[in-house]
Amino acid sequence: MLGFAWAPKARAQANGHHLYHADYYSKWKQPGTDTSCCNGKETKDGNIGGDCYPTTAEVRDGHWWAKTDDGQWVVVPYDRILPERNPDIERAHLCFSYGRVLCFVPPNTGT
């Protein structure tokens, strides 16, 4: 029973981008531009991969920090935070490429 309860979450983490690309990532724009936050591309197995993914985030000294897909923590510049509805209230969403935060949607903090 425990294995069944964890299986959907494991799959969601494995292809987090694919779950949110069509309805969210593909529509988000980098602040102040008409440039997409996401460079989504279809992979050989038919999934869509790209720069955006669900992640862990926290506030430190008044700034958001987000964990990249390689496990590094990066500070999120204020001007990269999108005023968008978070599609997954428990996690943040980070669009990160070439060492830069392109876009960030914080988790729903209840405030």
Secondary structure, DSSP 4 states (H G I P E B T S, - for coil): -HHHHHHHHHHHHHTHHHHHIIIIITT-B-TTSS-BS---EE-TTS-EE-SEEEE-EEEETTEEEEE-TTS-EEE--GGGB-----SSTTSEEEEEETTEEEEEE------
